[in-house]
Amino acid sequence: MKQTGLAVFIIVFSLLGIVMMNSAYVVDQTEQAVITQFGEPMSGPVVEPGLHWKTPFIQIVHTFDKRILNWDGYPSEVTTLDKKLIWVDVAGRWRIEDPLRFLQAIQNERNAQSRLDAIMDGETRNVISRYNLVEVVRSTNTILEKKDKDQLDIDVVFDKIEVGRNTITREILNAARPTAKELGIELIDIRIKRINYIRDVLVTVYERMIAERKRAAEQLRSEGQGVRAEIEGQRQRDLKKITSEAYMKVQAVKGKADAEATRIYGEAYSKDPDFYAFVTTLEKYPQALQNSRAVLTTDNEFLKYLKRSE
Amino acid sequence: MDIRYPNEGMPKLSPMRFGPWLLPLILLFLAFAATSSLFYQVDQDEEGVVQRFGKYVRTTTPGLHMKLPFGIEIVTNVPVKHVFNEEFGYRTLQPGVRTIYAGREASPAQGTMRMSREFQGGMDPYLEESLMLTGDLNIAVVEWIVQYLIKDPVQYAFNVRDSQETIRNMSEAVMRLVVGDHTINEVLTKGRVEIQHEAKKMLQDLLDDYNAGIEVRNVILQDVTPPNEVKASFNEVNQALQEKEKMINQARQEYNRVIPRAKGEAEQQILEAEGYAQERTNKAKGDAERFLLAWEEYRKAPLVTKKRLYLEMTAKLYPEIGEKIIIDESQKSLLPLWNLNPKKEGDQS
């Protein structure tokens, strides 16, 4: 009789346990829950984390993530207003704002991802096709201030943007939000993750870049040649100036000296021109008549004593 | 005959037999289970986030702690000191080695990275991460790395799901936004520091908007290059720049080689001229002085001085003259018989 008592006790205890287990549920800090009864929603979203109670078996708990979730769509091929063909990859952050509505409209997150894909693809195309490519790429006009500061930025014209990247993404966000809201989704943030030219267009862009670079290279070289010619010209000019000025000075100095010497000589010799003539001529004879052949008579001062003694 | 039953002789394993042992065993088991789920350890570089029935209750510091057992309280250890690296445009397989993957693993469930159709066509997936448009609508290949750490474990654990993917997506978006406001030349060269700074700030602001509990420590640009297809022409520009500078330097060098030397030579010539001048005037002065002194002496005894001078001259002169023929004064002419061979003994009279 004890055994049956124990068995009954165990069975009752287990049944109670099962009932208990099914009437308590845990909502994690990261979750929110919706309770349905026979398919009908019962109480609003339970967002308080912790241990909660419900009617066992009859009521079912559906939990959803309360956190900020990622959405990253497939890239869309879009044509901009200025006919540029690009890939745009948009990514965003969303949250299940109204789990009840979410449950009714989408049921689960995987469906949500594909619904978001569809919505975002449409809106992205809509918005971007109304703008030029440069508006999608740039967000400010600060680039305009930088032109000419870099000698390699030659000839590049920077357009002024009216709208900018951030405004465009905000437009996409605002366009998609209402639709998402109906599904119980709050679209928090949309960003353009990637933009790139289509493969075929890339080739043309590369060609343009190459041509621009070639032009820049040409310009640099010709600038170099220009400056070089300038310096060379300067060199020749300065050289001529220096040498000619030097010549001028040299001639002046020499001339002055020559004049001075002439004056000194003149001053001295003119005191007695005859004596000067006599002395100078005498000095010159030995050198002048060196190694010559002379016929001398005894009628000169030196040789007269050869004949006689006075 | 004895019939042996299989279990005969062995003790029967019935619960009833274990009667006295059962309860203590169960209790021991329970105690053991309780103890192991009662204690938990938090490592030095972690903090423990404790949830009771799913609800966040407290954060614990490193060390050994107690919690309510049997799943009533759960602890998640969050590495708050670890610096995470996210690489873009490349992956380091092992330190020092870089290769290109053929594909990329999808992260589980909702966090799937979608590859574009281009990649599915076989393009390098990391090139997709790194190709971007600059503000002047050129294309650059930008590789970078984002370093971050968890600054608030509670926010990190409960506010954003898939933090890593969120950070990656936003990093790409932010980097492209910043690069989209700069020219290609800035991106390649001198705008790098500015770009890193702007990207870091923007990324941090975004993460703070989401209360992600993340602190961005660094955004560092790695290789930033023009696409392979245009690299050659970019190099050409650099070369042209160098050529230009070389041309200018050479011209300047030539100038510096020629002009100072010319100046030096000019100086020298002038000095030489001055030397000449000095010499000339000194000589003149000397000559004049000598003449005047001689003249002074001459004036004192003119005839005698003249004769003396004359004779001194002839003494010097006559040895200089090579061949001398002395004839009488009355001789009127010479026989015109010149020795054609001057070396032989002459026989003229």
Chai-1 contact restraints between the chains, C-beta under 6 A:
chainA,res_idxA,chainB,res_idxB,connection_type,confidence,min_distance_angstrom,max_distance_angstrom,comment,restraint_id
A,V26,B,F53,contact,1.0,0.0,6.0,A-B,restraint_1
A,V26,B,G54,contact,1.0,0.0,6.0,A-B,restraint_2
A,V27,B,G54,contact,1.0,0.0,6.0,A-B,restraint_3
A,D28,B,G54,contact,1.0,0.0,6.0,A-B,restraint_4
A,Q29,B,Q51,contact,1.0,0.0,6.0,A-B,restraint_5
A,Q29,B,G54,contact,1.0,0.0,6.0,A-B,restraint_6
A,Q29,B,Y56,contact,1.0,0.0,6.0,A-B,restraint_7
A,Q29,B,F158,contact,1.0,0.0,6.0,A-B,restraint_8
A,T30,B,F158,contact,1.0,0.0,6.0,A-B,restraint_9
A,P49,B,G54,contact,1.0,0.0,6.0,A-B,restraint_10
A,P49,B,K55,contact,1.0,0.0,6.0,A-B,restraint_11
A,G50,B,F53,contact,1.0,0.0,6.0,A-B,restraint_12
A,G50,B,K55,contact,1.0,0.0,6.0,A-B,restraint_13
A,L51,B,F53,contact,1.0,0.0,6.0,A-B,restraint_14
A,R67,B,V160,contact,1.0,0.0,6.0,A-B,restraint_15
A,R67,B,R161,contact,1.0,0.0,6.0,A-B,restraint_16
A,I68,B,V160,contact,1.0,0.0,6.0,A-B,restraint_17
A,I68,B,Y210,contact,1.0,0.0,6.0,A-B,restraint_18
A,L69,B,R161,contact,1.0,0.0,6.0,A-B,restraint_19
A,N70,B,D162,contact,1.0,0.0,6.0,A-B,restraint_20
A,N70,B,E165,contact,1.0,0.0,6.0,A-B,restraint_21
A,N70,B,T166,contact,1.0,0.0,6.0,A-B,restraint_22
A,D72,B,R114,contact,1.0,0.0,6.0,A-B,restraint_23
A,Y74,B,R114,contact,1.0,0.0,6.0,A-B,restraint_24
A,P75,B,S116,contact,1.0,0.0,6.0,A-B,restraint_25
A,A91,B,N169,contact,1.0,0.0,6.0,A-B,restraint_26
A,E109,B,Q110,contact,1.0,0.0,6.0,A-B,restraint_27
A,V137,B,L133,contact,1.0,0.0,6.0,A-B,restraint_28
A,V137,B,G180,contact,1.0,0.0,6.0,A-B,restraint_29
A,R138,B,G135,contact,1.0,0.0,6.0,A-B,restraint_30
A,R138,B,G180,contact,1.0,0.0,6.0,A-B,restraint_31
A,R138,B,D181,contact,1.0,0.0,6.0,A-B,restraint_32
A,S139,B,L177,contact,1.0,0.0,6.0,A-B,restraint_33
A,S139,B,D181,contact,1.0,0.0,6.0,A-B,restraint_34
A,T140,B,D181,contact,1.0,0.0,6.0,A-B,restraint_35
A,T142,B,D181,contact,1.0,0.0,6.0,A-B,restraint_36
A,I143,B,G135,contact,1.0,0.0,6.0,A-B,restraint_37
A,I143,B,D181,contact,1.0,0.0,6.0,A-B,restraint_38
A,D150,B,N185,contact,1.0,0.0,6.0,A-B,restraint_39
A,L152,B,N185,contact,1.0,0.0,6.0,A-B,restraint_40
A,D153,B,T183,contact,1.0,0.0,6.0,A-B,restraint_41
A,D153,B,N185,contact,1.0,0.0,6.0,A-B,restraint_42
A,V156,B,D136,contact,1.0,0.0,6.0,A-B,restraint_43
A,R165,B,L177,contact,1.0,0.0,6.0,A-B,restraint_44
A,R191,B,A173,contact,1.0,0.0,6.0,A-B,restraint_45
A,K193,B,N169,contact,1.0,0.0,6.0,A-B,restraint_46
A,K193,B,E172,contact,1.0,0.0,6.0,A-B,restraint_47
A,K193,B,A173,contact,1.0,0.0,6.0,A-B,restraint_48
A,I195,B,L133,contact,1.0,0.0,6.0,A-B,restraint_49
A,N196,B,L131,contact,1.0,0.0,6.0,A-B,restraint_50
A,Y206,B,E229,contact,1.0,0.0,6.0,A-B,restraint_51
A,Y206,B,V230,contact,1.0,0.0,6.0,A-B,restraint_52
A,M209,B,N138,contact,1.0,0.0,6.0,A-B,restraint_53
A,M209,B,V230,contact,1.0,0.0,6.0,A-B,restraint_54
A,I210,B,V230,contact,1.0,0.0,6.0,A-B,restraint_55
A,I210,B,S233,contact,1.0,0.0,6.0,A-B,restraint_56
A,R213,B,S233,contact,1.0,0.0,6.0,A-B,restraint_57
A,R213,B,F234,contact,1.0,0.0,6.0,A-B,restraint_58
A,R213,B,V237,contact,1.0,0.0,6.0,A-B,restraint_59
A,K214,B,S233,contact,1.0,0.0,6.0,A-B,restraint_60
A,A216,B,V237,contact,1.0,0.0,6.0,A-B,restraint_61
A,A217,B,E236,contact,1.0,0.0,6.0,A-B,restraint_62
A,A217,B,V237,contact,1.0,0.0,6.0,A-B,restraint_63
A,A217,B,A240,contact,1.0,0.0,6.0,A-B,restraint_64
A,L220,B,A240,contact,1.0,0.0,6.0,A-B,restraint_65
A,L220,B,L241,contact,1.0,0.0,6.0,A-B,restraint_66
A,L220,B,K244,contact,1.0,0.0,6.0,A-B,restraint_67
A,R221,B,A240,contact,1.0,0.0,6.0,A-B,restraint_68
A,R221,B,E243,contact,1.0,0.0,6.0,A-B,restraint_69
A,E223,B,K244,contact,1.0,0.0,6.0,A-B,restraint_70
A,G224,B,K244,contact,1.0,0.0,6.0,A-B,restraint_71
A,G224,B,M247,contact,1.0,0.0,6.0,A-B,restraint_72
A,V227,B,I248,contact,1.0,0.0,6.0,A-B,restraint_73
A,R228,B,M247,contact,1.0,0.0,6.0,A-B,restraint_74
A,R228,B,I248,contact,1.0,0.0,6.0,A-B,restraint_75
A,R228,B,A251,contact,1.0,0.0,6.0,A-B,restraint_76
A,I231,B,A251,contact,1.0,0.0,6.0,A-B,restraint_77
A,I231,B,R252,contact,1.0,0.0,6.0,A-B,restraint_78
A,I231,B,Y255,contact,1.0,0.0,6.0,A-B,restraint_79
A,E232,B,A251,contact,1.0,0.0,6.0,A-B,restraint_80
A,R235,B,Y255,contact,1.0,0.0,6.0,A-B,restraint_81
A,R235,B,V258,contact,1.0,0.0,6.0,A-B,restraint_82
A,D238,B,I259,contact,1.0,0.0,6.0,A-B,restraint_83
A,L239,B,A262,contact,1.0,0.0,6.0,A-B,restraint_84
A,I242,B,A262,contact,1.0,0.0,6.0,A-B,restraint_85
A,I242,B,K263,contact,1.0,0.0,6.0,A-B,restraint_86
A,I242,B,A266,contact,1.0,0.0,6.0,A-B,restraint_87
A,A246,B,A266,contact,1.0,0.0,6.0,A-B,restraint_88
A,A246,B,Q269,contact,1.0,0.0,6.0,A-B,restraint_89
A,K249,B,I270,contact,1.0,0.0,6.0,A-B,restraint_90
A,V250,B,Q269,contact,1.0,0.0,6.0,A-B,restraint_91
A,V250,B,I270,contact,1.0,0.0,6.0,A-B,restraint_92
A,V250,B,A273,contact,1.0,0.0,6.0,A-B,restraint_93
A,V253,B,A273,contact,1.0,0.0,6.0,A-B,restraint_94
A,V253,B,E274,contact,1.0,0.0,6.0,A-B,restraint_95
A,V253,B,A277,contact,1.0,0.0,6.0,A-B,restraint_96
A,K254,B,A273,contact,1.0,0.0,6.0,A-B,restraint_97
A,K254,B,Y276,contact,1.0,0.0,6.0,A-B,restraint_98
A,A257,B,A277,contact,1.0,0.0,6.0,A-B,restraint_99
A,A257,B,R280,contact,1.0,0.0,6.0,A-B,restraint_100
A,A257,B,T281,contact,1.0,0.0,6.0,A-B,restraint_101
A,E260,B,T281,contact,1.0,0.0,6.0,A-B,restraint_102
A,A261,B,R280,contact,1.0,0.0,6.0,A-B,restraint_103
A,A261,B,T281,contact,1.0,0.0,6.0,A-B,restraint_104
A,A261,B,A284,contact,1.0,0.0,6.0,A-B,restraint_105
A,I264,B,A284,contact,1.0,0.0,6.0,A-B,restraint_106
A,I264,B,K285,contact,1.0,0.0,6.0,A-B,restraint_107
A,I264,B,A288,contact,1.0,0.0,6.0,A-B,restraint_108
A,Y265,B,A284,contact,1.0,0.0,6.0,A-B,restraint_109
A,A268,B,A288,contact,1.0,0.0,6.0,A-B,restraint_110
A,A268,B,F291,contact,1.0,0.0,6.0,A-B,restraint_111
A,A268,B,L292,contact,1.0,0.0,6.0,A-B,restraint_112
A,D272,B,W295,contact,1.0,0.0,6.0,A-B,restraint_113
A,F275,B,W295,contact,1.0,0.0,6.0,A-B,restraint_114
A,F275,B,Y298,contact,1.0,0.0,6.0,A-B,restraint_115
A,L282,B,L309,contact,1.0,0.0,6.0,A-B,restraint_116
A,L282,B,M313,contact,1.0,0.0,6.0,A-B,restraint_117
A,Y285,B,M313,contact,1.0,0.0,6.0,A-B,restraint_118
A,Y285,B,L317,contact,1.0,0.0,6.0,A-B,restraint_119
A,P286,B,K316,contact,1.0,0.0,6.0,A-B,restraint_120
A,P286,B,L317,contact,1.0,0.0,6.0,A-B,restraint_121
A,P286,B,E320,contact,1.0,0.0,6.0,A-B,restraint_122
A,L289,B,I321,contact,1.0,0.0,6.0,A-B,restraint_123
A,Q290,B,E320,contact,1.0,0.0,6.0,A-B,restraint_124
A,N291,B,G322,contact,1.0,0.0,6.0,A-B,restraint_125
A,S292,B,I321,contact,1.0,0.0,6.0,A-B,restraint_126
A,R293,B,E323,contact,1.0,0.0,6.0,A-B,restraint_127
A,A294,B,I321,contact,1.0,0.0,6.0,A-B,restraint_128
A,A294,B,K324,contact,1.0,0.0,6.0,A-B,restraint_129
A,V295,B,I325,contact,1.0,0.0,6.0,A-B,restraint_130
A,L296,B,I326,contact,1.0,0.0,6.0,A-B,restraint_131
A,T297,B,I327,contact,1.0,0.0,6.0,A-B,restraint_132
A,T297,B,E329,contact,1.0,0.0,6.0,A-B,restraint_133
A,T298,B,D328,contact,1.0,0.0,6.0,A-B,restraint_134
A,T298,B,E329,contact,1.0,0.0,6.0,A-B,restraint_135
A,D299,B,E329,contact,1.0,0.0,6.0,A-B,restraint_136
A,E301,B,Y310,contact,1.0,0.0,6.0,A-B,restraint_137
A,F302,B,T314,contact,1.0,0.0,6.0,A-B,restraint_138
